[in-house]
Amino acid sequence: MMKVDFANLQYQYQLYKADIDANIQAVLNKSNYIMGEEVQQLETQLQAFTGVKHAITCSNGTDALLLAMMAMDIQPGDEIITTPFTFIATAETIALMHATPVFVDIDPVTFNIDPSKIEAAITDKTKAIMPVSLYGQPADMDEINAIAKQHNLKVIIDGAQCFGSSYKNICAANHCDIYTTSFFPAKPLGCYGDGGAVFTNNDEYSEKVKMMRVHGQNKRYYHKYIGIGGRLDTIQAAILLAKLPYYPKEIQGRNRVAKAYTEQLHGTVTTPQVKSDRTSVWAQYTVRVQNRDQLQATLQHAGIPTAVHYPLPLHMQECFQYLGLRQGDFPVSEQAAQQVMSLPMNPFLTDEEIKYVIDILKTSV
């Protein structure tokens, strides 16, 4: 029996160990653990990588979303349109701002928000649309931005799963007012703890985010805004600096794995589809299956880990009961939640491991 690693973080560390260890040691030698020079170096390199004017690192992807809304001055009672089929942070942060998450169902093929259903959800309280680039693929940004422009709304992309993807041959981070991402260890580009970043081409938003991540300071102990302690640790910046140069090659590796899965699993399970005008970084490779529990048990017994992203849509979560939503309100999301299953996905899977996963899955469906 072969044992397959879902994310292969230890293998990745061993590959880049010399670079990572040297960068960490440099921070330890300087003992500049908060807002050290590596933070600015990373932000400069992230700007170059994405082509976005401003990259502001922060403590995690959740705080990145908070900082984006704080920069836009989202107020209690404002409404933000988003998807119910995503990680809790997307809507949780809207609620933390005392704004209201307004859910719109998803496209059954891409799992991203269905733009054809957005306009019906817009009211005079709507201030922004927050699409999620689920599993690594950007949402339909042309359609979303057209709706936003028509109704004078802002667009925040929750790009926690798609950093490095492109839309219409341009980095996805350029297709909105503010783009946020996460550097959680299991993300395609991850650090060794929590980390995140905010990207924008808007100078005003950039300056506000920079202040708000350090408690609203414009200079030490002088506070222009109410902010948060939202800085990225220098050690995490140093780790990302070591890993970023290898990231384009890793994206290629992820696409190699996805291509093999898609070609060889076609007709066995419902494989994910990436639209022709965009790319995916394959944060997850997520298929649709009918007998998920049984399949997961069979694969686990064969040494193949799987995951479910996500088993319960947000409108059915206990914490959002106050919204008055119920089962049946977003049927596409609800069906997806019952059927999705993520297979091992990382750029280091060998051809033998890929074949093993495919063979076991084919014989188990």
N, C-alpha and C positions, 0 to 999 in steps of 0.2 A: 504493500500500500504506500502510495506517495503522500507526503504531507505538503500541502500548498499554503503559502503565506498570503494573507489577504492584501497587506500593504507593503510588506518587505522593508520596513523602516530600518531594521538592524543591518540588512544587507547594504542598503543605501549608505548608512553611516560608515560602514567599513570601506566602501568605495571612495568616499570623500574624507575619510578620517584625518588625513594629514592636514588638509585645508581647514576643516572644521576645528580640529584641536588647536591649530596655530592661531586661528581667529579668537577662540575662547581664551587661550592663554594670554593673548595680547590685551584683552579686556581685563583679565585678572591682574596682569602686571601693572596696568594703569589705575585699576580700582575705580574706574569711572563708570559706575553701574547704571546711572540714570542720565539719559540724554547725552551719552558719550558721542564721540565723533563718528562712530560706526553708524549711528542712527541717521545722521545727515548723509553719510556716504551711501547708505542703502536707499534713502529717498531719492537721491540723485540718479542712482542706477535704475530704480523702479520707474522714474520719469522717462529715462532713455528707453527702457524695455517696452513701455506702453505707448510712448508718444504723447502722453498727457502732460499738461503744463505743470501741474502740482500733484505730488504724491506725499501724503502726510501719514506716517506710520502711527499705529495706536496699539492699545493693549489687547484687543481681540476683535473678531468680526462683529460681535454684538455691539460693542462700544462704537465701532465704525458706523453702524446704522444709527445709533443714538446721536453721534456727533454730526452726521449728515442732516438729521432732522433738526437738531439744535441750531445748526448753521442756517437752516431755512426758516427758523423761527416758527416751527410748528407749535400751535397753541392747543390748550384743552378744548375739546369739542370739534377740532378739525378732523376731517376724514381722509384716510389714505387707502387707496385701492391696491389690493395685493391678492395673492393666491392662498388658498387653504391647504395646498399640497406642497409643503415645505417644512424645513426645520422651524421649531418654535420661535427662534430669535427674530425671524422676519416680522411676525405680528406682535410678539412680546414687546419689542422695542417701541412699536407704535402705541401700545397700551401704556408703557412706562412714561411716554410723553403726555399721557392723559388725552391722547387722540383716539380715534375709533378706527380699528381695522375693518375695512369693507371688502369682503371676499368676492372673487370672481372665479368661476370654474376654469378648468385647464383644457388644453388641447390634448386629445387622447393619444396622439402619436408622440409629441415631444415632451409631454408632462408639464410644459410651461403655460403660463397664463394665456387664455384664449382672448386675443384682442377684440374679436367680434362681439364679446360680451361686456366689454369695459364701459362703453358709453351709457348703457342702461343703468349702471351703478353710480354714475356721476350725479351729485347734488350740489346745491349752493355751498355746502360745507367742504366739498372735496378740495384738497390742496395739492395732492401729489399722487402719482402712480408708482408703485414699487414692484416691478417685475423681478422674478427670481430666475437666474440662469441655472436651472436644475440639472444636476448630474454632469454639468460641464458645458452645456450648449446654451448660447444666448437666446433670449426670447425674440419675438418678432418686433424688433426695435423700430423699424420704419413706421409700422402701423401704430405702435404705441406712442411714438413721438408725434405723429400727425394728430392723434387724438388729444395729446397733451397741449400741443400748440393751439388747436382749435378752441380748447376750453381754458387756456391760460393756466395750465397745471405744471408742476415740476415733476421731473422723473429721477428717481433714485434706483439704480440697479443694485440688487443684492447679488453680488458676484462672488460670494464665498466659495462657490464650486466651479467657477469658470475662469479663474485668473490665467491669462495667456491665450484665451480663445479669441477668435476674430469674427467680425460681422461685416459683410461686404468688403472684405480684404483690409479692414481697419480694426485694430485692437478694440475689443468690446468695451473697454473702459472709456472710450471716446463718445459713446452713443447715448449720453444722458447728461443731466446737470451734475450729479454726483454718483460715483461708482464706489462701492465698498467691497472689500474682500477679507478673507480670513487666512491666517497662516497657522491654524491649528495643525498639529503634527500629521494627521491623516489626510490633510488636503493635498492637492497635487504639488503645490509648493508650500511646505510646512516647516515651522521651526521646532524647537524642542520644549515647547510650553505653549502659552497663549500668545497670539500676535494677530495683528490686522493692519489694514491701511484704508485710507480714504483718498480717492482720486477725483480731481476736478480741473476743468479749464477756466473756472471762474475765480478771479483774484480775490474777490470779497469772501466767498465761501472758504477759500484756502486760509486766509488770515484768521477767520473766525474759528475754524477747526483747530488751527495751530494753538490758539489761545485757550480754547475750550478743553483741549486734552490736558492742559496744565492748570486746571481750576480757573479758567477764564482770565489768566494773567496776561497783561501786555508788558509788564516788567515785574521783577520779583516783588511779591507781596502787594502788588497793585492789580486789582481785579476789575476788568471791564465787563465781563459777563459771568453769569453763573455757569460753572463748568464741572468737569469731573477729573479724577485722577486716571487719565487714559493714555499714558505714555507706553511706548514699546521699550522693554528692557534692553539695555545695550548688548547684553550677551545674546539675546534672541536676534537682534539686528546683525551681530557678527556671524551667527550661524546662517542666517539667510544670505548674507553677503558671500559666504562660502558656497552655498548651494545654487544661487541664482545663475551663475555661468553655465551650469550643467542642465538647467531647466529646459531650454529648447530641445535638447536631445531627449530628455525624459518625455516631453510631450510627443515627440516622434515615436518613442517606445510605447506609450499608452495607445497611440493610434494603431500601431502594429498589432497589439494585443486585441484591440477592439475589432480591427479588420478580420482577424482570424476567427474570433468568436462569431461575428456576424455572418461571415461566409459559410462557416461550418455548422452553425446552429439554425440556419434558415430552414423553416419548416418543422423544426422541433419545438421551439418556443417562439414567442413574439419578441423579436430582437429590437433594440432601440434604433431610431432613424435620426440622422443629422441632416438638416436641410442643406441644399446645395450651395446656398449663399453664405454659409457660416462654417466655423470649425468648432470642434469640442476638445476639451482637455481631458475628458473622461474621468471626472472625479469619481464616478461610479459607472460600472457597466451593468445596467439594470434591465432585466427581461420581465416579461409578463408570463405567469404560469397559472394553471388552474388548481393544482394540488400542492400549494406552497409548503405547508407544514410537513407533509410527507417527503417532499423533495429535499427540504432543508435537512431533515433527519438522515435521509439516505446519503446526501453529500457529506454531511458532518461525519458520518460513520466511515466514509471513504477518505477522510482527511482533507476535505475541501470546505473551508469556511464560507458562509454566505451571510448576508445582512438584509434587513428590510428598511428601506428609506422611502416612505415612512408608513407605519402601520395604522395610524389614526389621524385623519385630516384635522386641521386646527379648529374648524367650526364645531367639531365634536369633542374637543378637549374640555375637561372640567373647568379649567381656568377661564374659558371663554363662554361659559354658560350665560353670563350677563348680556351677551349680544342677542340672545333669544333665537338662536339658530338651532336647527335640528337635523337629524339624519334624513337624507333625501333632498336637502337643499342644493347640494353640489354633487350630483350623481357620478360625474366623470372622475372626480377626485376620490370619491368613496369606492368606486370600483377599482381604481388604480391601487388604493391602499390595501385592498384585499388580494391583489395579484402580483405586485412588484417583488422582485428578488434580485439582489445585487450579487454578482459573481466576483471572485478575486480579480482585482484590477491594480496593476502597478507596472512600471516600465521594465521590470527585471524578470518577469515571468518568462521561463524558457519555453521553447517550442514543445518540449516534452510535457511540461506542466500544463500548457494550454490544451494540448491534445488530450491529456488525462482528464481535465475538467470537462471538456466537450464529450468525450467518450462516456464518462460516468453519467453526465446529464442526459445524453441521448438514450442510454439504456434504462434510465430511471423515470422518464416522463411517461 
